[in-house]
Amino acid sequence: MAGLDVGLQESGCSHLQGFLRETLRFWHKLIKDRLASDFEEVLTLLHWPFISPPTQSLAPPANALEISSQLDLLASQLIALQTSDDLISEKVSGSRPGLSSVPPLSLPIQIMLLPLVKRFRYHFTGNRQTNSLSKVILRHIGLSHT
C-alpha cells in the first residue's frame, strides 16, 4: 500500500490520495501498537529491565530459546515497521540550529527504555525522598551497602 501511495503522488486524485494515506496511517498504528505490546510481553517474560544483582529468582525460564526467537522476530518486525515510517508520515525535515542530526533510536530500543525512563522520572523529578543521588543509583547497580 505504501508503494501505491508513492505512485499516487503524481496523480491529481487528491481524495484518493487522502483516503489511502489515512488508511495507511490507521493500519500502521494498529500494527505498531500490537507489535509493541507483544514485544513488551516478551520483555516481561525475560524480567526486563534487569535492575538488581542477579539472583536465583531471575534464572532463565525453561522456554528461553523460544522466548529469544520470539524477541528476535518481534524486534526485526518493529525495525521493518520503523523503516516504513518515512513513507507514511509527513515529517518536517527542519532541524534546529546548533544541533547535529542524530538518527532516531530503533523502536525496540525505545520500548526497552520506557520502564527505565519511567523509573528515572519517578526518582529524580519528584519531591519524594527517593530522589537522592547518593542512594538510588548505587542501589540500582548493586553497590549499596545499606
N, C-alpha and C positions, 0 to 999 in steps of 0.2 A: 504494500500500500504506500510505503514511503517513496518507492520508485515511481509510482503513479502520480504522487503529489509533485515530485520533481518534474515529471513530464508535463503536468498541467500548468506549470509556472508560466509558460509562454502562451497559454490558452487565454481566450477572452471570457471564459465561463467563470465569472467571479463567484457565483453562488455554488457551483460545483466545487471550486477550489476551497471555499469556506467550509462546506459540508465535509469534504474529505479531510481537511485539516482538523476540524473538531472531532471527527471520528477517530483519527489517528491519535490525537491527544487523549481522548477518552480511553481507548484500549491500551495505550502506552502507560497511562497512570494506573489502570487496573492491573496490568501485568506487573508493573514495577512494585505496586503495593503488595501483591501476592508473593512475588519472589522475595521481597524484603522481609515479609512476615515469616516465610519458610526459612530464610537464612537466619533470622533471629531465633527461631525454634531450635535449629541445629546448634547454634552457638550456646543456647541454654543447656542443651544436652551435653555439651563439652565443658560446662561450668564456666563459660566466659562471662566476665573478664576474670583472669587469674589475679587476684589482689592480695592473697595471703600466701605464706610459705606453703609449699606442697605438704599435704598430709595424707593419711591413709584414706580419708573420705573423698579425696579428689583422684582416686585411681581411675584409669581409663575404663569406660564402660565395656561390656562384653562385646558389643557390636561396633567397636571403634572403627574397624575397617569400612563398614557400611556407612557410618556417620561421616567419615573422612571423604569417601567418594561422593556422598550427597553434598557435603560442603563444597567440594571442588566443582561439582556440576552447577550448583546454585551460584557460586562466585563467577564462573565463566558466563552463565546466562545473564547475570547482573552487569558484567562488563560489556557483553554484547549489546545489552539494552541501553547502556550508557552511551555507546558509540552511535546509536540511532537518535540520541537526544538532539544532536545538531540538525538532523533532518526535520525533526518535528518542531522544536522550539524556535522561536524567533528571538534569538538573543541579541542584545545590543552589544556591539563589539567595542564600545568606548572604554578606554582604560583610564584610570586615574593617573594624573601626573605624579612622577616620583616613585611609582610602584612598578616593579617588574612584573611581567605577566607570568603568573605561576599556573601551571595546569591544575585543574581541579582534582581532588582525590577521587579514587575509584569508588563506586557505590559500595562494594563490600567493605572497604576500609571505613567509609563514612558510617556504615551501620555498626561496625565493630567499635567505633569511637563513641557512639551515643551513650552507653552506660558510663563510660569514663568521664565524658563531658558533664553528664548529669551529676555524678558524684563530685566532680570538681566544683561545679556551681553550688551544690549544697554546702560543701565545706568552706568555700572561700568567698562566697558573695553574701552570705547571711550574717546575722548578728549573733549567731549561736557560738557556744564555746568551742565547737568543732573546727572553727576556722583558725586555729593556732598553727602557724607554720612549723613550729618545732616538734609537734606531735603527729600530725596527720600523715605527712609524707613518710616519716620513719615507720609508722605503723603499717602503711600500705606496702612498703618494700621489705618489711620483716626485720628491721633493725632496732625496733623499740625494745627497751628493757623494762618497761613499766608494766 
